[in-house]
Amino acid sequence: MPELRRFVWSYESLVDRLRASQPKLAGLLQSSCRPIAAERQPNGRLTLVLGCWSPTARQELQTPASVTILDAALKRLLDEPISVVIACWPGGNSETDEPPDPLRDLPEAERAIGATCGSAIHRAFFAAAFKRRLHFRCQYPVLHYRLDFALPAERLGVEIGGWEWRRWARGRAGEYREREQALGAEGWRILWFTGQEALEDPARCLDQIDVARRTGRRPRR
């Protein structure tokens, strides 16, 4: 998650710099968007995913013209190729200047656990799982790894990779395989989802987790 942290920390200053050349787009980004994922592709291009909680702003920012302008403007500001994706905010829609909390409907004790999950996508997935009566542990340590989500009693772990990492993960296949083999030797089964899958279709991801729990095997994709 290093690339995402970079944008979370620098987002406000980046928007301020953008305001000089694109004041309207900068205003929309400031009032209704925050970074929720960032991923480096094998060709060096960076994918930056902005979660937008205002349907009105999202509709305007998702137009091809706006995306093209944003890509070009951020490329100049960051001095590197970048692709911007405007996605729904993990906590739902609102017309306020503050993003809705993905954990807002959970009991206080669960909100405290969910707050340790990581990104807004992770927090939203934790909330969706809780509503399905899946009580995950977050950032659970096994060997020298930390699993995004875990059901320790069942030795089942869930990892949310980058936004679209399956499209370009071939170069890192050995890394994923080594991780799964090491955890498998300890009796763990690991299910992997992309950030896009976890955000756009959490029910399908949770269905696959249910299958893995019932059968003792990872479901076919």
Secondary structure, DSSP 8 states (H G I E B T S, - for coil): -HHHHHHHHHHHHHHHHHHTT-HHHHHHHHHHEEEEEEEE-TTS-EEEEEEE--HHHHHHHTSHHHHHHHHHHHHHHHTS-EEEEEEE-TT---SSSS---TTTTS-HHHHHHHTTS-SHHHHHHHHHHHHTT---EEEEEETTEEEEEEEGGGTEEEEE--SSGGGGGGGGHHHHHHHHHHHHHTT-EEEEE-HHHHHH-HHHHHHHHHHHHHHSS----
